[in-house]
Amino acid sequence: MRLSDIISYYSRQDITKEMISIANNREIAIKYSEQFGKRPDILQFPDDIRKQARNGATSFHCSEELWRDPLALDSSLSKGDLDDLRIGFDLVLDIDCKILSWSTLCARIIIDYMKTLGITCASLKFSGGTGWHIGLRHEALGLVATSFPETPQIVARYLKNVIKNDLAEAILRKEGDIKNIVEKSNKKRGDLFEGNNFNPFSVLELDTILISSRHLFRMPYSLNEKTWLVSVPIAEKDLEAFNISSAKPQNVKITGIKFLGTNAKTGEASQLVIEAWDWYNRTKHKTDSSEKQTEKNIVEYENKVPEDKFPPCIKLILKGMTDGKKRALFALINFLSNAKWTPIEIENKIYEWNKINPKPLKEGYIKAQISYYTRQTSTYPPPNCKEYYEDLGVCKPDEICRRIKNPLTYPRFSLKRSS
């Protein structure tokens, strides 16, 4: 792309106005062809962009973190200093794949899953290459999202785990045969499998590298030097209809659709954050020897555990919940699956329980949760007793509870009493 065309594009008032609208409180990095300029930097006025373009700027990048004073950032600052400067952070998921249609499938599955959690503010933009960026504003993440970069990293890893099977099925369904995937991805057949199953993340990345302190993402309406296409925001409903020609600089139109716009309800994505941390805490035994030992010691039952042998916390949950229903559902499914209830029995019990909740969960959310857990090849126990059930308001321990650390262990003692 000629320098004159780059300058002409970044001189458009409508473009610079949109770019400046996202720049407040963010660190900015400006790329000049192959290298970045000084950091930290900021953009305050539309004319700043035009001036930088005339100086050879080709693309503009900004932080997902929001800072009190971006210019105070320095590579010598400690994590504590960075935490003091940070006033919040957005979540930006970077979907990258050589095949745009596969990236599109991934974006759709993630957005639809977010909808089951009641998230309606997810924003979307074309990366300018062959992928998508999905964004959630910091207000939506809520007060439960306090640690950076741990929270967004864990959310991204959790989403990869949640969507893996659906994404594999979607790509296979679209291509019809693994041979087509091998051909299009230019990879060896053996590299596409994890055991006997197609691993979609062998051909697609849900980038978590982006999610680290002071890492950046391409600003909305910035050019991409590899393709000279524009990173344009689009409405989620237009995802499948997206035409790459609309991202050519000469065709770009401002539609009013914003990436990381201001329509987020406070805390509307907090359940996603809670679920991700719950999942992380359940699986971290792989690197946490003490938790690994706890999991090893949890009993496995040969037969279905009857409801009258359940621990007090699970019994109280089953009486209905005013608050914390999604966290309670998480605990219920894991408890019942380990208590040797069949998938049909679990589904029936969950729907029965939901009917007695003062404000029932949406059926689509329950269906998505049950579907996900029943497809897993391994099970994990429900969350340990400490704090989790106290927060839900259902921790009413009896004499057995004082001897255990996880609700799943309770029936081992209650069953003995009746034998």
C-alpha positions in Angstrom: 0.0 0.0 0.0 1.4 3.4 -1.0 2.3 5.9 1.8 -0.1 8.4 0.2 -3.0 5.9 0.4 -2.2 5.2 4.1 -2.1 8.9 4.9 -5.3 9.4 2.9 -7.1 6.7 4.9 -5.9 8.0 8.3 -6.9 11.5 7.3 -10.6 10.6 7.2 -12.3 12.4 10.0 -14.8 9.7 10.6 -12.1 7.1 11.0 -9.9 9.1 13.4 -12.9 10.0 15.5 -13.8 6.4 16.0 -10.2 5.5 16.8 -9.8 8.2 19.4 -13.1 7.1 21.0 -11.4 4.0 22.4 -8.0 5.5 23.3 -8.9 7.1 26.6 -6.9 5.7 29.5 -5.1 3.2 27.2 -1.5 2.8 26.4 -1.0 3.2 22.7 1.8 1.7 20.5 2.3 2.9 17.0 3.8 0.7 14.3 5.9 2.1 11.5 5.9 -0.7 8.9 8.0 -3.4 10.6 8.7 -1.8 14.0 7.0 -0.1 16.9 7.6 3.4 18.0 8.4 4.4 21.6 6.3 3.1 24.5 4.4 4.2 26.3 2.4 6.6 24.1 -1.1 8.0 24.0 -3.5 9.4 21.5 -5.7 12.4 22.6 -6.9 14.1 19.4 -7.9 12.9 15.9 -5.1 15.0 14.5 -2.6 12.9 16.5 -3.4 10.0 14.2 -3.1 12.1 11.0 0.3 13.4 12.1 1.6 10.0 12.9 0.5 8.7 9.5 2.4 11.5 7.8 5.4 10.4 9.9 5.1 6.8 8.5 2.7 5.1 10.9 1.0 2.1 9.4 -1.0 0.7 12.3 -2.2 1.6 15.8 -2.4 -0.7 18.8 -3.9 -0.2 22.3 -3.9 -2.0 25.7 -6.7 -4.0 27.0 -5.7 -2.6 30.4 -7.0 0.9 31.5 -4.5 3.1 33.3 -4.7 6.2 35.4 -1.8 7.6 33.6 -0.5 5.5 30.7 2.6 7.7 30.3 3.7 6.7 33.8 4.2 3.1 32.6 7.7 1.8 32.6 9.3 -1.6 32.1 11.0 -1.3 35.5 7.7 -1.1 37.4 6.9 -4.0 39.7 3.6 -5.9 39.5 2.4 -4.0 42.6 3.2 -0.7 40.9 1.3 -1.8 37.8 -1.7 -2.9 39.9 -1.7 0.6 41.5 -1.8 2.3 38.1 -4.4 0.0 36.6 -8.0 1.1 36.9 -9.5 -1.8 35.1 -9.2 -4.1 32.1 -11.3 -5.4 29.2 -11.3 -8.9 28.0 -10.1 -9.4 24.4 -10.1 -12.8 22.9 -8.0 -13.2 19.8 -9.2 -16.0 17.4 -6.6 -16.7 14.8 -6.7 -19.2 12.0 -5.5 -19.4 8.4 -9.0 -20.2 7.3 -11.4 -17.3 8.1 -14.5 -19.5 7.9 -13.1 -21.7 10.7 -12.4 -18.5 12.8 -16.0 -17.5 12.2 -17.3 -20.8 13.5 -15.2 -20.4 16.6 -16.5 -16.8 17.1 -20.1 -17.9 16.7 -19.8 -20.7 19.2 -18.1 -18.5 21.8 -20.7 -15.7 21.4 -23.6 -18.1 21.6 -22.2 -19.7 24.8 -21.8 -16.2 26.3 -25.5 -15.6 25.5 -26.5 -18.7 27.5 -24.8 -16.9 30.5 -26.9 -13.8 29.9 -24.1 -11.8 28.2 -25.4 -9.5 25.5 -22.7 -7.0 25.3 -20.0 -9.0 23.6 -18.5 -6.9 20.8 -16.8 -8.2 17.7 -14.3 -6.9 15.1 -12.4 -8.4 12.2 -8.7 -8.6 13.0 -7.7 -7.4 9.6 -6.2 -10.8 8.8 -8.0 -14.1 9.0 -9.5 -13.9 12.5 -11.7 -12.1 15.0 -11.5 -10.3 18.2 -14.2 -10.7 20.8 -14.4 -8.0 23.5 -16.1 -7.6 26.9 -15.8 -4.3 28.6 -14.4 -4.1 32.2 -17.8 -3.1 33.6 -19.4 -6.3 32.3 -16.7 -8.4 34.0 -17.9 -7.0 37.4 -16.2 -6.8 40.8 -15.3 -10.5 40.7 -12.7 -9.7 38.0 -9.9 -8.1 40.0 -6.6 -9.9 39.1 -4.8 -9.3 35.9 -3.6 -11.1 33.8 -4.8 -14.2 35.7 -8.6 -13.6 35.3 -8.6 -13.1 31.5 -6.1 -15.9 31.0 -8.2 -18.3 33.0 -11.4 -17.2 31.2 -9.8 -17.8 27.8 -8.5 -21.2 28.9 -12.0 -22.1 30.3 -13.7 -21.1 27.0 -11.3 -23.2 25.0 -12.2 -26.2 27.2 -16.0 -25.4 26.9 -16.1 -25.0 23.1 -13.6 -27.7 22.1 -16.0 -30.4 21.2 -18.6 -28.1 19.5 -15.9 -26.4 17.5 -14.4 -29.8 16.3 -17.9 -30.9 15.2 -18.6 -27.6 13.5 -15.4 -27.7 11.5 -15.8 -31.3 10.5 -19.4 -30.7 9.5 -18.4 -27.7 7.4 -15.6 -29.5 5.6 -17.3 -32.9 5.4 -14.1 -34.9 5.7 -10.8 -34.8 7.7 -9.0 -34.9 4.3 -10.3 -31.5 3.5 -9.0 -30.1 6.8 -5.6 -31.7 6.2 -5.4 -30.1 2.7 -6.6 -26.6 3.8 -4.5 -26.5 6.9 -1.4 -27.9 5.2 -0.7 -30.1 8.2 -0.1 -33.8 8.6 -3.1 -35.8 9.5 -1.5 -37.1 12.7 -0.9 -33.5 13.9 -4.7 -32.8 13.9 -5.6 -35.5 16.4 -5.6 -35.8 20.2 -6.0 -39.5 20.7 -8.8 -40.5 18.3 -10.4 -37.1 18.2 -9.9 -34.2 15.9 -8.4 -31.3 18.0 -9.7 -28.0 16.5 -6.9 -26.1 18.3 -4.4 -27.9 16.0 -5.6 -25.6 13.2 -6.9 -22.6 15.2 -5.6 -20.5 18.1 -7.6 -18.8 20.8 -4.7 -16.6 21.8 -3.9 -16.3 25.4 -0.5 -14.7 24.8 -2.3 -11.4 24.1 -3.6 -11.6 27.7 -0.6 -10.4 29.7 0.3 -7.1 31.2 0.9 -4.3 28.7 0.2 -6.5 25.7 -1.8 -4.8 23.0 -4.5 -5.5 20.4 -5.0 -3.8 17.0 -7.3 -0.7 17.4 -10.6 -0.7 15.7 -10.2 0.8 12.2 -6.5 0.4 12.2 -4.9 -1.1 9.1 -3.2 -4.5 9.1 0.2 -4.4 7.4 0.1 -8.0 6.3 -3.1 -7.6 4.3 -3.8 -3.9 4.1 -7.3 -4.6 5.3 -9.0 -2.7 8.1 -9.8 -4.1 11.6 -13.5 -3.2 11.3 -16.1 -3.7 14.1 -19.3 -5.5 13.0 -22.6 -6.5 14.6 -22.6 -10.0 15.9 -25.7 -10.8 13.9 -23.7 -10.0 10.7 -20.9 -12.4 11.5 -21.7 -15.1 9.0 -22.5 -12.6 6.3 -19.2 -10.7 6.6 -17.6 -10.0 3.3 -13.9 -9.3 3.4 -14.2 -6.7 0.7 -16.0 -4.4 3.2 -12.6 -4.3 5.1 -10.8 -2.8 2.2 -9.8 0.8 3.1 -11.7 2.4 0.2 -14.9 0.5 1.2 -14.9 1.0 5.0 -18.0 2.7 6.3 -18.7 3.9 9.8 -21.9 2.0 10.9 -22.2 3.0 14.5 -21.1 -0.5 15.6 -18.4 -0.1 18.2 -15.8 -2.6 19.6 -15.8 -2.5 23.4 -18.8 -0.1 23.2 -20.5 1.5 26.2 -23.6 -0.7 26.3 -22.4 -3.1 29.0 -24.4 -3.7 32.1 -22.3 -3.8 35.2 -21.5 -7.4 36.1 -23.4 -9.1 33.3 -20.4 -11.3 32.5 -19.5 -12.0 36.1 -21.0 -15.5 35.9 -18.5 -16.3 33.2 -15.7 -15.1 35.4 -17.0 -17.2 38.4 -17.4 -20.3 36.2 -13.9 -19.9 34.8 -12.3 -19.6 38.3 -14.4 -22.5 39.5 -13.1 -24.6 36.6 -9.6 -23.5 37.3 -9.8 -24.4 41.0 -11.1 -27.8 40.1 -8.4 -28.6 37.7 -5.4 -26.9 39.3 -4.7 -30.1 41.2 -2.6 -31.0 38.1 0.0 -28.6 39.4 -1.0 -28.3 43.1 0.2 -31.4 45.0 -2.0 -30.7 48.0 -5.2 -30.5 46.0 -4.1 -33.5 43.9 -3.9 -35.5 47.1 -7.4 -34.3 48.2 -8.9 -35.4 44.9 -7.2 -38.8 45.1 -8.8 -39.4 48.5 -12.3 -38.7 47.4 -14.4 -41.9 47.4 -15.8 -43.4 44.2 -19.3 -44.9 44.5 -20.3 -48.2 42.9 -24.0 -47.5 43.0 -26.3 -44.4 42.9 -26.3 -42.4 46.1 -29.9 -41.9 47.3 -31.0 -38.3 47.9 -31.6 -38.8 51.6 -27.8 -39.5 52.0 -26.8 -36.2 50.4 -24.9 -33.7 52.6 -26.8 -30.7 54.1 -25.5 -28.2 51.6 -26.7 -30.2 48.5 -30.1 -30.8 50.2 -30.5 -27.1 50.9 -29.6 -26.3 47.3 -32.2 -28.7 46.1 -34.9 -26.8 48.1 -34.4 -23.9 45.8 -32.1 -20.9 45.6 -32.9 -17.2 45.6 -29.3 -16.1 44.7 -26.3 -18.0 43.4 -28.3 -20.4 41.3 -25.6 -20.7 38.6 -22.9 -21.5 41.1 -25.3 -23.9 42.8 -26.0 -25.6 39.4 -22.3 -26.0 38.9 -22.0 -27.8 42.3 -25.1 -29.9 41.7 -24.1 -31.3 38.3 -20.6 -32.3 39.6 -22.0 -33.8 42.8 -24.7 -35.9 41.0 -22.4 -37.1 38.3 -20.0 -38.4 40.9 -22.8 -39.8 43.0 -23.5 -42.3 40.1 -26.6 -40.6 38.8 -27.2 -41.2 35.1 -27.3 -38.2 32.7 -31.1 -38.6 32.3 -31.5 -38.6 36.1 -29.3 -35.6 36.5 -31.2 -33.7 33.7 -34.6 -34.5 35.3 -33.5 -33.5 38.8 -32.0 -30.2 37.5 -35.1 -29.2 35.7 -37.2 -30.2 38.7 -35.0 -28.1 40.9 -35.1 -25.1 38.6 -38.9 -25.1 38.7 -38.9 -24.4 42.5 -36.4 -21.6 42.3 -38.1 -18.2 43.0 -36.6 -17.0 39.7 -35.7 -20.0 37.5 -32.6 -20.0 35.4 -33.2 -19.8 31.6 -33.7 -23.2 30.1 -31.1 -22.5 27.4 -28.5 -22.0 30.1 -29.3 -25.2 31.9 -29.4 -27.2 28.6 -25.9 -25.8 27.7 -24.4 -26.7 31.1 -25.9 -30.2 31.1 -24.8 -30.8 27.5 -21.2 -29.7 28.3 -20.8 -31.8 31.4 -22.3 -35.0 30.0 -19.9 -34.9 27.1 -16.8 -34.9 29.3 -14.8 -38.0 29.3 -13.7 -37.5 33.0 -15.5 -36.2 36.0 -14.3 -33.9 38.8 -15.7 -33.6 42.3 -17.8 -30.5 43.2 -15.9 -27.6 44.8 -14.4 -28.2 48.2 -16.4 -27.1 51.3 -14.2 -24.2 52.3 -15.9 -20.9 51.5 -17.9 -22.0 48.4 -21.0 -23.2 50.1 -20.8 -20.5 52.8 -20.9 -17.9 50.0 -24.0 -19.6 48.7 -25.6 -19.5 52.1 -26.1 -23.3 52.3 -23.3 -24.4 54.6 -25.1 -25.8 57.6 -22.7 -28.5 58.9 -23.6 -31.5 60.9 -21.2 -33.9 62.8 -20.2 -35.6 59.5 -19.4 -32.4 57.8 -16.7 -31.6 60.4 -14.8 -34.7 59.2 -14.8 -33.9 55.5 -13.4 -31.3 53.0 -15.7 -32.0 50.1 -19.4 -32.7 49.9 -18.8 -35.8 47.8 -17.2 -37.6 50.7 -20.3 -37.1 52.9 -22.3 -40.2 51.6 -19.4 -42.5 52.5 -20.3 -41.9 56.1 -24.1 -41.4 55.8 -24.4 -44.7 53.9 -22.5 -46.6 56.6 -24.9 -45.3 59.2 -27.8 -47.0 57.4 -26.0 -50.3 56.7 
